[in-house]
Amino acid sequence: MAETPASPSLRQLGVILTDRGSKYAVTGAAVHARSEVDAVLAALKKDRAYAKATHNTWAAMLPTGGLKADDGESGAGMVILRMMEREGVQDHVIIVTRWYGGKKLGGDRFRRVQDAVRAYFEVI
């Protein structure tokens, strides 16, 4: 019988910034395997607000290497992954959540993702 991963311990900062109506939140957790990344995402999405978010973009640095997912926010997962690599963050997943506010942000969306990840780095 396969073991179910323990309930992950999420560090949620909630909505940390807004830009032209879009709201951004950042969440993270310690992880060591892809199954733990999936458990963190499932735990986050138990909160209806996060489940209904426009994007839950994430990146993880695992012992086996980096993983990322854009969740429709093309290129944002790579932004998170590169920032984690530069900071030397290992065995962790960082999720940047965006609720679309009705106005396209263009390249500024990447700056908001970076701002969210930087805010997370300040608390880990």
Secondary structure in CASP SS format (residue, H / E / C, confidence):
PFRMAT SS
TARGET T0000
AUTHOR 0000-0000-0000
METHOD secondary structure of the structure
MODEL  1
M C 1.00
A C 1.00
E C 1.00
T C 1.00
P C 1.00
A C 1.00
S C 1.00
P C 1.00
S C 1.00
L C 1.00
R E 1.00
Q E 1.00
L E 1.00
G E 1.00
V E 1.00
I E 1.00
L E 1.00
T E 1.00
D E 1.00
R C 1.00
G C 1.00
S E 1.00
K E 1.00
Y E 1.00
A E 1.00
V E 1.00
T E 1.00
G E 1.00
A E 1.00
A E 1.00
V C 1.00
H C 1.00
A C 1.00
R H 1.00
S H 1.00
E H 1.00
V H 1.00
D H 1.00
A H 1.00
V H 1.00
L H 1.00
A H 1.00
A H 1.00
L H 1.00
K C 1.00
K C 1.00
D C 1.00
R H 1.00
A H 1.00
Y H 1.00
A H 1.00
K C 1.00
A C 1.00
T C 1.00
H E 1.00
N E 1.00
T E 1.00
W E 1.00
A E 1.00
A E 1.00
M E 1.00
L E 1.00
P C 1.00
T C 1.00
G E 1.00
G E 1.00
L E 1.00
K E 1.00
A E 1.00
D C 1.00
D C 1.00
G C 1.00
E C 1.00
S C 1.00
G C 1.00
A H 1.00
G H 1.00
M H 1.00
V H 1.00
I H 1.00
L H 1.00
R H 1.00
M H 1.00
M H 1.00
E H 1.00
R H 1.00
E H 1.00
G C 1.00
V C 1.00
Q C 1.00
D C 1.00
H E 1.00
V E 1.00
I E 1.00
I E 1.00
V E 1.00
T E 1.00
R E 1.00
W E 1.00
Y C 1.00
G C 1.00
G C 1.00
K C 1.00
K C 1.00
L C 1.00
G C 1.00
G C 1.00
D H 1.00
R H 1.00
F H 1.00
R H 1.00
R H 1.00
V H 1.00
Q H 1.00
D H 1.00
A H 1.00
V H 1.00
R H 1.00
A H 1.00
Y H 1.00
F H 1.00
E C 1.00
V C 1.00
I C 1.00
END
